[in-house]
Amino acid sequence: MEISDSDRELIAVMRQYFAAKAELESLKEQLEVARQAAGEAIGMFYDPRKNAEHATDLQRSHRLKGEMVSLMQRVEAWGRTASALTGAIDQRPSRSRKRS
């Protein structure tokens, strides 16, 4: 089975998405452990302006979320394009009609 360039691109984007998701989940877990250990309120701890110690990680988590949204938008666009192409192919006149 041959994989098209478009399918390869989709696979690469999905790999990036799941890598970002795994990194974000790990980062969120680490941050929550740190928050609980510090005994801080959620609103105070997760505000990078009020939590200089973890600001870099908090900003990284926001960037990862943005990256995931962007990657998923690319996948959705790919899906819409694929659906449109499939629909156009399905609606072509049949060539099997007999000519009189």
Backbone torsions as a table, in degrees:
resi	resn	phi	psi	omega
1	MET	NA	131.7	-179.1
2	GLU	-94.6	140.4	178.4
3	ILE	-105.9	129.0	-178.9
4	SER	-74.4	163.5	176.7
5	ASP	-60.9	-37.8	178.7
6	SER	-63.0	-42.4	178.5
7	ASP	-66.6	-37.5	177.3
8	ARG	-62.7	-41.7	178.8
9	GLU	-63.5	-42.8	178.1
10	LEU	-60.1	-44.6	179.5
11	ILE	-61.4	-43.4	179.7
12	ALA	-62.9	-42.4	179.4
13	VAL	-64.6	-42.6	179.9
14	MET	-65.5	-36.5	176.0
15	ARG	-62.4	-43.5	177.8
16	GLN	-61.3	-43.1	-179.2
17	TYR	-59.3	-50.2	-176.8
18	PHE	-70.6	-28.7	174.3
19	ALA	-67.1	-43.9	178.0
20	ALA	-64.4	-40.3	179.5
21	LYS	-62.6	-44.3	179.7
22	ALA	-64.3	-42.5	178.7
23	GLU	-63.8	-42.0	179.5
24	LEU	-63.5	-43.9	179.5
25	GLU	-61.7	-41.9	178.4
26	SER	-64.4	-44.7	-179.8
27	LEU	-63.6	-43.3	178.4
28	LYS	-61.8	-40.0	179.0
29	GLU	-63.5	-45.7	179.4
30	GLN	-62.0	-43.0	179.9
31	LEU	-64.9	-40.6	-179.3
32	GLU	-67.3	-37.7	175.9
33	VAL	-61.8	-44.0	179.4
34	ALA	-64.6	-39.9	179.6
35	ARG	-63.3	-45.6	-179.6
36	GLN	-65.6	-39.2	178.7
37	ALA	-63.8	-35.6	179.5
38	ALA	-80.7	-16.5	-179.4
39	GLY	68.1	27.0	-177.3
40	GLU	-90.8	153.9	175.7
41	ALA	-68.7	150.2	-177.9
42	ILE	-56.7	-49.5	-177.5
43	GLY	-59.1	-38.6	179.6
44	MET	-74.0	-45.7	-174.0
45	PHE	-66.5	-43.4	-173.6
46	TYR	-85.9	7.1	175.2
47	ASP	-96.2	109.4	-176.8
48	PRO	-62.0	-21.2	177.8
49	ARG	-74.4	-24.4	-177.9
50	LYS	-105.3	-6.8	-177.0
51	ASN	-130.2	77.2	-177.1
52	ALA	-61.4	-32.7	-177.8
53	GLU	-61.4	-36.8	-177.3
54	HIS	-113.1	11.7	-175.9
55	ALA	-57.1	-41.5	-179.2
56	THR	-61.6	-45.1	179.1
57	ASP	-67.4	-37.9	178.8
58	LEU	-65.2	-42.2	177.5
59	GLN	-66.3	-38.1	176.8
60	ARG	-61.9	-40.7	179.5
61	SER	-63.7	-37.7	177.5
62	HIS	-66.6	-40.5	178.1
63	ARG	-64.5	-40.7	178.7
64	LEU	-62.9	-41.4	177.3
65	LYS	-60.9	-44.0	178.1
66	GLY	-62.8	-41.1	178.0
67	GLU	-62.4	-42.0	179.5
68	MET	-63.5	-40.7	178.1
69	VAL	-62.6	-46.2	-179.9
70	SER	-61.4	-44.6	179.4
71	LEU	-63.8	-41.4	-179.8
72	MET	-67.5	-33.5	176.2
73	GLN	-64.2	-38.0	176.3
74	ARG	-63.9	-41.4	179.0
75	VAL	-64.8	-42.9	179.1
76	GLU	-62.6	-41.4	177.6
77	ALA	-62.9	-41.8	177.4
78	TRP	-60.1	-44.4	-179.6
79	GLY	-63.4	-41.5	178.1
80	ARG	-63.8	-41.9	179.3
81	THR	-63.6	-45.1	179.6
82	ALA	-62.6	-40.5	178.9
83	SER	-65.5	-41.8	179.5
84	ALA	-63.8	-42.2	178.9
85	LEU	-65.2	-43.0	179.3
86	THR	-63.2	-42.9	178.6
87	GLY	-63.0	-40.4	178.8
88	ALA	-65.5	-39.1	178.8
89	ILE	-66.7	-42.5	-179.0
90	ASP	-65.6	-26.8	-175.9
91	GLN	-96.0	2.7	176.5
92	ARG	-66.3	147.1	176.1
93	PRO	-62.3	143.6	-179.2
94	SER	-70.7	136.5	177.9
95	ARG	-87.7	-5.8	-175.6
96	SER	-85.9	-0.6	178.9
97	ARG	-68.3	141.4	179.5
98	LYS	-81.0	140.3	177.5
99	ARG	-95.8	140.4	-179.3
100	SER	-92.2	NA	NA
